[in-house]
Amino acid sequence: MTGRWRAGMVVGLVALVAASIAPANAVAVDNNGEGRLVNVVRALPGDEGLSADGSVAGALKADPADRDKKVRADQLATTAPPDREAAVTDADEAHALAVKSGAEYGTASEELAAGEVSTLQEDDITPEECRENSDLSWRAEGWIKNHFSYCQITVLTAEQFRCWTIFCVPAGAFSGRITHMGYAYDGLRDVDWKVYVDEISSWGTSDAGSLKIEADCAGSTSDACVSGGFDQVTKLVPQWEADSEGSLLFHSWADPADASRGEQVKTGTFSFEYDFRADGGNKSADGPVTSVRFDSAWYLPKKEGSIFDRVTPWLSYSTKDSEVNESAWHIRDAQDHPESTYPRVDGKRVPGASAADPLRRLYHDTARRDANRERFAVPVCQARWPGYPELSQDCDEYPFSATYEGAARHLYQPGVPYGQFSVRPVLFSDNQEAGSRLGAWYGRDRILDGDRFYVRIVD
């Protein structure tokens, strides 16, 4: 039985049954007694909507051959999801999300040797790189390559149906791949978004449809992330086909960086929404969510900036790097064999080897930094290895004195016993180089007081 024959049979019943046939998750529009046009829109992360080659999966791809297929009206009648409320996340919550998703990135300390420091913004993700790293970018939470680069890929489908009492027939369809690229800045309290819509297929009523992509920012304050009207982009389907790119821009307001004002940290949770409009009305679907921290830290080389914060960074030292190999071996022993290190303490457990057991940068409390080193680390070296300075050695401590997990932690953190650290004399030049790289990394990656990270030792 054809859809055309069915339309003639039920035209007299349309007014009686129209209210009962519209799917709960779709917008329906009456069309002069010729059935009701229903628009159904879905967004799926790449791992659910893409084929292995990165194209839209065959079952989701808009195909005009589907025009002769009939669908029961009640098969479209699923419950509409509630409006999404994007929650603002603080540093603890962002870190918990990073650990849960396994989001982390690393820097080899060799990159931070004297005179060789580059900016991470020189290594932004490209759309091609995003698509090639499908194991990360296809996930709902996306891929944070580093503090300044984010991407995520979603598949969007929009289908229009002409519905009568029992059956619906397709009237048009759209499918496309949406690549979201996010760029934060070391030097600006901005975040820029690029969206690319490609792999487009459409037919029927969708050919004249329009797609709006909008980014909403739930900020920790009213001025945490403002767009000035650049929070959305709308194009007709043919326009997206001709030019796949759109831009969205946000800024976070703050006073000039100064110690008297603190870091002026503000956070924003960005959630994307897609709105597809065609005959049958408009219908929305939710896209990816991530968060950005904006800060004005006067003690960093660039006094203000922004980072994607749902990720844990790490810094590595190599046992084969002659400039820091003694420090590297010390950290490896402290992490892997704490019982063999000094001070000798039963049940010693030294943190900082994983995202789940991280270190935290210590900047503000200079008295605590001094206590970490001068009050607790150095005395152990002096007692165990008297005369080590005459051998051109420093007392190396791990966790670093510039972390909250340093040697004095037991004085500040209830339940932590004395001795959850390690010291060892290492060559002065080695210790100074390792510390210099750590400091350079703090600055380049915008590691603020309290920010979490961990240390990897590689061969």
C-alpha positions as CSV (number, residue, x, y, z in Angstrom):
1,M,0.0,0.0,0.0
2,T,1.6,3.3,-1.1
3,G,1.8,6.4,1.0
4,R,-0.1,8.3,-1.7
5,W,-3.0,5.8,-1.5
6,R,-3.0,5.9,2.3
7,A,-3.1,9.7,2.2
8,G,-6.3,9.6,0.2
9,M,-7.9,7.0,2.5
10,V,-7.3,8.9,5.7
11,V,-7.7,12.6,4.7
12,G,-11.1,12.7,6.3
13,L,-9.7,11.4,9.6
14,V,-6.7,13.7,10.0
15,A,-8.5,16.3,12.1
16,L,-9.7,13.7,14.6
17,V,-6.4,11.9,15.1
18,A,-3.8,14.6,14.6
19,A,-3.2,15.2,18.2
20,S,-2.6,11.5,18.9
21,I,0.0,10.7,16.2
22,A,2.7,13.4,16.8
23,P,5.8,11.8,18.3
24,A,6.6,13.1,21.8
25,N,10.2,14.0,20.8
26,A,9.3,15.7,17.5
27,V,7.8,18.8,16.1
28,A,4.8,18.3,13.9
29,V,3.1,20.7,11.5
30,D,-0.3,20.3,9.9
31,N,0.0,20.4,6.1
32,N,-3.5,21.2,4.7
33,G,-5.0,17.8,5.5
34,E,-2.2,15.8,3.8
35,G,-0.9,14.3,6.9
36,R,1.3,15.9,9.5
37,L,5.0,16.7,8.9
38,V,7.1,15.5,11.8
39,N,10.8,16.5,12.3
40,V,13.0,14.1,14.3
41,V,16.6,15.1,15.1
42,R,19.3,13.0,16.8
43,A,22.9,13.7,17.7
44,L,25.3,10.8,18.4
45,P,29.0,10.8,19.4
46,G,31.3,9.6,16.7
47,D,31.8,6.2,18.3
48,E,28.1,5.5,17.8
49,G,27.5,7.3,14.5
50,L,30.6,6.9,12.3
51,S,32.0,4.1,10.2
52,A,35.6,3.0,10.6
53,D,36.7,5.3,7.8
54,G,35.2,8.3,9.5
55,S,32.1,8.7,7.3
56,V,28.5,8.7,8.6
57,A,27.5,5.1,9.3
58,G,25.3,3.6,6.5
59,A,22.3,3.1,8.7
60,L,22.3,6.8,9.7
61,K,23.2,8.3,6.3
62,A,20.4,10.3,4.6
63,D,19.3,8.2,1.6
64,P,16.5,9.1,-0.9
65,A,15.9,5.4,-1.3
66,D,14.2,5.5,2.1
67,R,11.4,7.6,0.6
68,D,9.3,4.4,0.0
69,K,9.7,3.0,3.5
70,K,6.8,3.1,5.9
71,V,7.3,3.6,9.6
72,R,4.7,3.1,12.3
73,A,3.9,6.4,14.0
74,D,4.3,4.9,17.4
75,Q,7.8,3.9,16.6
76,L,8.7,7.6,16.5
77,A,6.9,8.4,19.7
78,T,9.7,8.3,22.2
79,T,9.9,10.5,25.3
80,A,11.6,13.8,24.7
81,P,14.7,14.2,26.8
82,P,14.6,16.9,29.5
83,D,16.3,20.3,28.8
84,R,19.9,20.0,29.6
85,E,21.2,22.0,32.5
86,A,25.0,22.5,32.1
87,A,26.6,22.5,35.5
88,V,29.6,24.8,36.4
89,T,32.5,22.6,37.6
90,D,35.2,23.6,40.0
91,A,38.8,22.3,39.9
92,D,38.0,19.2,42.0
93,E,35.1,18.3,39.8
94,A,37.0,18.9,36.6
95,H,39.8,16.7,37.8
96,A,37.4,13.9,38.8
97,L,35.9,14.0,35.3
98,A,39.4,13.8,33.8
99,V,40.3,10.8,35.9
100,K,37.0,9.1,35.0
101,S,37.4,9.6,31.3
102,G,41.2,8.9,31.3
103,A,41.9,12.4,29.8
104,E,45.5,13.3,30.2
105,Y,48.4,14.6,28.1
106,G,52.1,14.8,28.7
107,T,55.3,16.8,28.1
108,A,58.8,15.4,27.9
109,S,61.0,17.5,30.1
110,E,63.6,17.6,27.3
111,E,61.3,20.0,25.5
112,L,61.8,22.5,28.3
113,A,65.6,22.5,28.4
114,A,67.2,25.9,28.4
115,G,66.5,27.8,25.3
116,E,64.2,25.2,23.8
117,V,60.8,26.1,25.4
118,S,58.0,26.4,22.8
119,T,54.3,27.2,23.3
120,L,51.7,24.5,23.2
121,Q,49.7,26.7,20.9
122,E,52.2,25.8,18.2
123,D,50.8,22.3,18.4
124,D,47.1,23.0,18.0
125,I,44.9,20.2,16.8
126,T,43.9,20.3,13.2
127,P,40.6,19.0,11.9
128,E,42.5,16.2,10.1
129,E,44.4,15.2,13.3
130,C,41.1,15.3,15.2
131,R,39.5,12.9,12.8
132,E,42.6,10.6,12.7
133,N,42.6,10.2,16.5
134,S,39.1,8.7,16.4
135,D,39.6,6.6,19.6
136,L,39.7,9.9,21.5
137,S,37.8,12.5,19.4
138,W,34.8,10.2,18.8
139,R,34.0,9.9,22.5
140,A,31.2,12.0,24.0
141,E,33.7,14.0,26.1
142,G,36.0,14.6,23.2
143,W,39.8,14.8,23.1
144,I,41.8,17.4,25.0
145,K,45.2,17.3,23.3
146,N,46.7,19.7,25.7
147,H,45.5,22.6,27.9
148,F,44.9,24.7,24.8
149,S,43.4,22.3,22.2
150,Y,40.1,20.4,22.2
151,C,38.1,18.5,19.6
152,Q,35.1,16.3,19.4
153,I,33.1,14.7,16.5
154,T,29.4,14.2,16.5
155,V,27.0,12.8,13.9
156,L,23.7,14.7,13.4
157,T,20.7,13.3,11.6
158,A,17.4,15.0,10.9
159,E,14.4,13.2,9.4
160,Q,11.1,14.6,8.3
161,F,8.1,12.3,8.1
162,R,4.5,12.7,6.8
163,C,2.3,10.9,9.3
164,W,-1.3,9.8,9.4
165,T,-3.1,7.7,11.9
166,I,-0.8,4.6,12.0
167,F,1.9,5.0,9.5
168,C,4.5,7.7,8.5
169,V,6.4,7.9,5.3
170,P,9.8,9.8,5.0
171,A,9.6,13.2,3.4
172,G,13.2,14.2,3.7
173,A,16.4,13.6,5.6
174,F,19.8,15.1,6.5
175,S,22.9,13.6,7.9
176,G,26.3,15.2,8.6
177,R,29.5,14.9,10.6
178,I,30.2,17.8,12.9
179,T,33.8,18.4,14.1
180,H,34.1,20.8,17.0
181,M,37.5,22.4,17.5
182,G,38.3,24.5,20.6
183,Y,41.2,26.8,21.1
184,A,42.2,28.3,24.5
185,Y,45.1,30.8,24.9
186,D,48.2,31.4,26.9
187,G,48.0,35.2,27.0
188,L,44.2,35.8,26.4
189,R,41.1,35.1,28.5
190,D,39.4,33.9,25.4
191,V,38.2,30.6,23.9
192,D,37.5,30.3,20.2
193,W,35.4,27.5,18.6
194,K,35.5,26.3,15.1
195,V,32.8,23.9,13.8
196,Y,33.0,22.0,10.6
197,V,30.0,20.3,9.0
198,D,30.9,17.8,6.3
199,E,30.0,14.3,5.0
200,I,26.6,15.9,4.3
201,S,23.8,14.0,2.7
202,S,20.3,15.3,2.3
203,W,17.2,14.8,0.2
204,G,13.5,16.0,0.0
205,T,12.4,18.5,2.6
206,S,15.9,18.6,4.2
207,D,17.4,20.1,1.0
208,A,15.9,23.4,2.0
209,G,16.5,23.0,5.7
210,S,18.8,25.1,7.9
211,L,21.2,24.0,10.7
212,K,22.0,26.2,13.7
213,I,24.9,25.3,15.9
214,E,25.0,27.1,19.2
215,A,27.4,27.0,22.2
216,D,25.9,27.9,25.6
217,C,28.3,28.8,28.4
218,A,27.2,28.3,32.0
219,G,29.7,30.5,33.9
220,S,30.8,30.6,37.5
221,T,29.9,34.4,37.3
222,S,27.8,36.4,34.9
223,D,30.9,37.6,33.1
224,A,32.8,34.4,33.2
225,C,32.3,33.7,29.5
226,V,30.5,36.2,27.2
227,S,30.1,36.0,23.5
228,G,29.0,39.4,22.3
229,G,26.6,37.7,19.9
230,F,29.1,35.2,18.5
231,D,27.7,32.2,20.2
232,Q,26.0,30.6,17.2
233,V,26.1,30.1,13.5
234,T,23.2,29.3,11.2
235,K,23.4,28.3,7.5
236,L,21.1,26.6,5.0
237,V,22.1,23.1,4.1
238,P,23.5,24.2,0.7
239,Q,25.5,26.9,2.4
240,W,27.1,24.3,4.8
241,E,27.9,22.2,1.8
242,A,29.6,25.1,0.1
243,D,31.4,26.3,3.2
244,S,31.7,23.8,6.0
245,E,33.2,26.1,8.6
246,G,31.6,28.3,11.4
247,S,33.1,30.3,14.2
248,L,32.0,31.0,17.8
249,L,33.9,33.3,20.1
250,F,33.9,33.9,23.9
251,H,35.7,36.1,26.3
252,S,36.1,36.2,30.1
253,W,36.3,39.7,31.7
254,A,38.8,40.4,34.5
255,D,40.9,43.2,36.0
256,P,44.5,43.5,35.1
257,A,46.6,40.7,36.6
258,D,48.0,41.7,40.0
259,A,48.9,39.8,43.2
260,S,46.4,41.9,45.2
261,R,43.6,40.5,43.1
262,G,44.6,36.9,43.1
263,E,44.3,34.7,40.1
264,Q,40.8,35.9,39.2
265,V,39.8,32.4,38.2
266,K,36.5,32.0,36.4
267,T,35.1,28.8,34.8
268,G,32.6,28.1,32.1
269,T,30.9,24.9,31.0
270,F,30.3,24.9,27.3
271,S,27.5,22.8,25.9
272,F,26.6,22.6,22.2
273,E,23.1,22.4,20.8
274,Y,22.0,21.7,17.2
275,D,18.7,23.1,15.8
276,F,17.5,21.7,12.5
277,R,14.6,23.6,10.8
278,A,12.7,22.2,7.8
279,D,9.1,21.6,6.8
280,G,7.8,20.0,9.9
281,G,9.2,22.7,12.1
282,N,12.5,22.9,14.0
283,K,13.9,20.4,16.5
284,S,17.0,20.4,18.7
285,A,19.5,17.9,19.9
286,D,22.3,18.1,22.4
287,G,26.0,18.0,21.5
288,P,29.2,17.7,23.5
289,V,30.0,19.4,26.8
290,T,33.4,20.5,28.2
291,S,34.7,23.3,30.4
292,V,37.3,26.1,30.3
293,R,39.1,27.9,33.1
294,F,40.1,31.5,32.7
295,D,42.7,33.1,34.9
296,S,44.9,36.1,35.5
297,A,48.0,34.7,37.3
298,W,50.6,37.4,37.7
299,Y,53.3,34.9,38.5
300,L,53.1,33.1,35.1
301,P,55.1,34.3,32.1
302,K,51.8,35.2,30.3
303,K,49.7,37.0,32.9
304,E,46.4,35.8,31.7
305,G,45.0,32.9,29.8
306,S,42.5,30.1,29.4
307,I,42.8,26.3,29.5
308,F,40.6,23.3,28.9
309,D,40.6,21.9,32.4
310,R,39.0,18.4,32.2
311,V,42.4,16.8,31.7
312,T,45.4,15.8,33.9
313,P,48.8,16.9,32.6
314,W,52.0,15.1,33.3
315,L,55.7,15.8,33.0
316,S,58.3,13.2,32.2
317,Y,62.0,12.8,33.0
318,S,64.2,10.2,31.2
319,T,66.8,8.0,32.9
320,K,68.7,8.3,29.6
321,D,68.8,12.1,29.6
322,S,72.3,12.8,30.9
323,E,71.3,16.3,32.2
324,V,68.7,14.9,34.6
325,N,69.2,11.2,34.8
326,E,70.1,11.2,38.5
327,S,66.9,13.0,39.4
328,A,65.0,10.7,37.1
329,W,66.3,7.6,38.9
330,H,65.6,9.1,42.2
331,I,61.9,9.8,41.3
332,R,61.5,6.3,39.8
333,D,62.8,4.7,43.1
334,A,60.6,6.9,45.2
335,Q,57.5,6.0,43.1
336,D,58.2,2.3,42.6
337,H,60.3,1.4,45.6
338,P,59.5,3.9,48.4
339,E,60.6,1.4,51.1
340,S,64.2,1.6,49.7
341,T,64.4,5.4,50.0
342,Y,65.2,7.8,52.8
343,P,63.8,8.5,55.3
344,R,63.1,4.9,56.1
345,V,59.5,4.8,57.2
346,D,57.3,1.7,57.5
347,G,54.4,1.7,55.0
348,K,55.8,4.7,53.1
349,R,53.7,5.7,50.1
350,V,54.9,8.4,47.8
351,P,52.3,10.1,45.5
352,G,52.6,11.6,42.1
353,A,52.9,8.6,39.7
354,S,49.3,8.8,38.2
355,A,46.4,11.0,37.6
356,A,44.5,9.3,40.3
357,D,47.3,10.1,42.9
358,P,48.6,13.4,41.7
359,L,50.8,16.2,43.0
360,R,49.6,19.8,43.3
361,R,51.6,22.9,42.6
362,L,52.5,25.0,45.7
363,Y,53.2,28.6,45.0
364,H,51.5,31.0,47.5
365,D,52.6,29.5,50.8
366,T,56.3,30.2,50.8
367,A,56.6,29.1,54.4
368,R,55.3,25.7,53.5
369,R,57.7,25.5,50.6
370,D,60.6,26.4,52.9
371,A,59.4,23.8,55.4
372,N,59.3,21.1,52.7
373,R,62.9,21.7,51.9
374,E,64.8,23.3,54.7
375,R,63.0,21.9,57.7
376,F,62.4,18.3,56.6
377,A,64.2,17.3,53.3
378,V,67.7,18.8,53.8
379,P,68.1,17.5,57.4
380,V,67.6,13.9,56.2
381,C,70.3,14.3,53.6
382,Q,72.7,15.9,56.1
383,A,72.1,13.1,58.6
384,R,72.4,10.2,56.1
385,W,75.1,11.7,53.7
386,P,77.2,14.2,55.7
387,G,79.5,16.3,53.5
388,Y,77.5,15.7,50.2
389,P,77.8,19.5,49.3
390,E,81.5,19.1,49.0
391,L,80.9,16.5,46.3
392,S,79.1,19.1,44.2
393,Q,75.7,17.6,45.1
394,D,72.3,19.0,46.1
395,C,69.7,17.3,48.3
396,D,67.1,16.3,45.8
397,E,63.6,15.8,47.2
398,Y,60.5,14.1,45.8
399,P,57.7,15.1,45.8
400,F,59.1,18.5,44.8
401,S,59.2,21.2,47.5
402,A,57.0,23.3,45.2
403,T,54.1,20.9,45.7
404,Y,51.6,20.5,48.5
405,E,52.7,16.8,48.7
406,G,56.3,17.9,49.8
407,A,58.1,16.7,52.9
408,A,56.1,18.9,55.3
409,R,52.7,17.5,54.2
410,H,52.2,15.8,57.6
411,L,52.1,19.2,59.3
412,Y,49.2,20.4,57.1
413,Q,47.2,17.4,56.0
414,P,45.5,15.4,58.8
415,G,46.0,11.7,58.6
416,V,49.2,11.9,56.7
417,P,52.1,10.6,58.7
418,Y,55.7,11.9,58.6
419,G,58.0,10.5,56.0
420,Q,55.9,10.2,52.8
421,F,58.7,11.6,50.7
422,S,62.2,10.7,49.5
423,V,65.6,12.5,49.5
424,R,68.9,11.7,47.8
425,P,72.1,13.6,47.0
426,V,72.4,14.2,43.2
427,L,74.7,16.3,41.2
428,F,74.1,20.0,41.6
429,S,73.8,20.6,37.9
430,D,71.3,17.7,37.5
431,N,69.1,18.9,40.4
432,Q,69.1,22.5,39.1
433,E,68.2,21.4,35.5
434,A,65.4,19.2,36.7
435,G,64.0,22.0,38.8
436,S,64.4,24.6,36.0
437,R,62.4,22.3,33.6
438,L,59.6,21.9,36.2
439,G,59.4,25.7,36.6
440,A,59.3,26.3,32.9
441,W,56.6,23.7,32.5
442,Y,54.5,25.3,35.2
443,G,54.6,28.5,33.2
444,R,54.1,27.1,29.7
445,D,51.1,24.9,30.7
446,R,49.5,27.5,33.0
447,I,49.8,25.3,36.1
448,L,48.4,27.5,38.9
449,D,48.7,27.0,42.7
450,G,46.7,23.9,43.6
451,D,46.6,22.5,40.0
452,R,47.1,18.8,39.8
453,F,49.6,16.9,37.7
454,Y,51.8,13.8,37.9
455,V,55.3,12.8,36.9
456,R,56.3,10.0,34.6
457,I,59.8,8.4,34.4
458,V,60.7,7.0,31.0
459,D,63.8,5.2,29.6
